[in-house]
Amino acid sequence: MAGLQGYPFAMIQLPASYQEYLAGKSERFIQTVRPILMQSAADQQHGVRVLYNPGPTGHQAHLDDSIPYGEIVEDID
């Protein structure tokens, strides 16, 4: 997230698709993926891949240039 100093996160609006994705999710899950959703909303160029890692790490999220902006793909690592 080092390159995001110019983006005031408080002013970034998540697209409706991201807000709908987070609806009903646990607070822990939201805290895990929300920073990446915010990064995606800031650059508006990449979608997000959410990975489930069986084991202690649980979920991870990252920007994915193969996914269009505003879309989220869930996958198993």
C-alpha positions in Angstrom: 0.0 0.0 0.0 3.1 2.2 -0.1 1.9 3.9 -3.3 -1.4 5.0 -1.9 -0.3 8.0 0.2 -2.2 10.3 -2.3 -5.5 8.5 -1.7 -7.5 9.7 1.3 -9.3 6.4 2.1 -12.1 8.2 4.0 -13.1 9.8 0.7 -13.1 6.7 -1.4 -16.5 5.3 -2.2 -16.7 1.6 -2.8 -18.7 0.6 -5.8 -22.1 -1.0 -5.2 -20.8 -4.4 -6.2 -18.1 -4.3 -3.4 -20.6 -3.0 -0.8 -23.0 -5.8 -1.7 -20.1 -8.4 -1.5 -19.3 -7.3 2.1 -23.0 -7.3 3.2 -23.5 -10.1 5.8 -19.8 -10.9 6.1 -18.1 -11.2 9.5 -16.2 -8.2 10.8 -13.0 -10.2 10.7 -13.5 -10.9 7.0 -14.4 -7.3 6.2 -11.2 -6.1 8.0 -9.2 -8.5 5.9 -10.5 -7.7 2.5 -11.6 -4.0 2.8 -8.1 -2.5 2.4 -7.8 -4.2 -1.0 -11.3 -3.2 -2.0 -10.4 0.4 -1.1 -7.2 0.1 -3.2 -9.1 -1.2 -6.1 -11.7 1.6 -5.8 -8.9 4.2 -5.6 -7.2 3.1 -8.9 -10.3 1.9 -10.6 -8.3 -0.4 -12.9 -8.3 -3.8 -11.3 -10.7 -6.2 -9.8 -10.1 -8.2 -6.6 -9.3 -11.9 -6.1 -10.2 -13.2 -2.6 -8.4 -16.4 -1.7 -9.4 -18.9 1.0 -6.3 -20.6 2.4 -7.2 -23.6 4.5 -5.3 -23.3 7.7 -4.3 -20.4 10.0 -4.1 -17.6 7.4 -7.8 -17.9 6.4 -8.7 -15.3 3.7 -6.4 -13.1 1.7 -7.2 -10.6 -1.0 -5.2 -8.9 -3.7 -5.7 -6.8 -6.8 -5.8 -8.9 -10.0 -5.3 -7.3 -13.4 -7.1 -10.1 -15.1 -10.4 -9.2 -13.3 -12.3 -6.1 -14.4 -12.7 -3.3 -12.0 -15.7 -3.7 -9.8 -15.7 -7.5 -9.8 -14.6 -9.9 -7.1 -13.6 -13.5 -7.7 -13.3 -16.0 -4.9 -10.8 -18.8 -5.2 -9.1 -21.5 -3.1 -5.4 -21.3 -2.7 
